[in-house]
Every structure is written in structure tokens, then in C-alpha cells.
Amino acid sequence: MDTKRILHIAICLLAILLMVGQAAPKTKKQLMDEALQKKLDDFTRAVERKCTSVIRERAETIVDSLLLLEAQVKTVDTFKRPPTPTKPERPAIKSTKDTTDIRPLFEEGE
């Protein structure tokens, strides 16, 4: 059983060494292409983040204004002021019942 385990480990190590040995070093052109691609990916992600944040801010502004408008339209006024009262009509001027001429109360000179 020990020999089988050792043989199994040896085969796995040999397979790993063969895989590592097969990897060829990258050329200068490949390294430059990878660096350029990384820079392009970073720039693309930065532009997408910026555009997403601008779009999100605009959408929040629109949604906020719509919610405020809807709230203003649906406002329920629980305290209603009574209407202003109307002015009463002027009463008619009553004429006096006494129709005699007006005379001075004290007569002068006599």
C-alpha cells in the first residue's frame, strides 16, 4: 500500500513538472500587448463607472421631482379654513313717525 501511494505521488509530481516545463516565456511583444489591453480595460471600466454615476444622478433627480409632484397633487388638507363671511345687507332707513315741523326748543326774544 505504501508503494502504491509513493508511485501515485511520483506520477502527479512528474505531470506537474511536465506542465510547468512546457510553459514558454512570453516575448516582449506579448508583454506589451497584455499591458496595453490592461490599460484599455481599466479605461473602459472607468468610463463606464462615470457614465453610470451620471445616469444614476439624472434618474434620481427625475424620480425625486416626480415623487414631489405626486405628493403635492395628492396632499390631503385636514385643516380647512372656513370661507370668509359675506357682508350683511344694509338695513333700510326707517322714517320717523312724527311728521311735524322741527321748531327751536327755546324761542329767543320774547
Rosetta blueprint (number, residue, H / E / L):
1 M L
2 D H
3 T H
4 K H
5 R H
6 I H
7 L H
8 H H
9 I H
10 A H
11 I H
12 C H
13 L H
14 L H
15 A H
16 I H
17 L H
18 L H
19 M H
20 V H
21 G H
22 Q H
23 A L
24 A L
25 P L
26 K L
27 T L
28 K H
29 K H
30 Q H
31 L H
32 M H
33 D H
34 E H
35 A H
36 L H
37 Q H
38 K H
39 K H
40 L H
41 D H
42 D H
43 F H
44 T H
45 R H
46 A H
47 V H
48 E H
49 R H
50 K H
51 C H
52 T H
53 S H
54 V H
55 I H
56 R H
57 E H
58 R H
59 A H
60 E H
61 T H
62 I H
63 V H
64 D H
65 S H
66 L H
67 L H
68 L H
69 L H
70 E H
71 A H
72 Q H
73 V H
74 K L
75 T L
76 V L
77 D L
78 T L
79 F L
80 K L
81 R L
82 P L
83 P L
84 T L
85 P L
86 T L
87 K L
88 P L
89 E L
90 R L
91 P L
92 A L
93 I L
94 K L
95 S L
96 T L
97 K L
98 D L
99 T L
100 T L
101 D L
102 I L
103 R L
104 P L
105 L L
106 F L
107 E L
108 E L
109 G L
110 E L
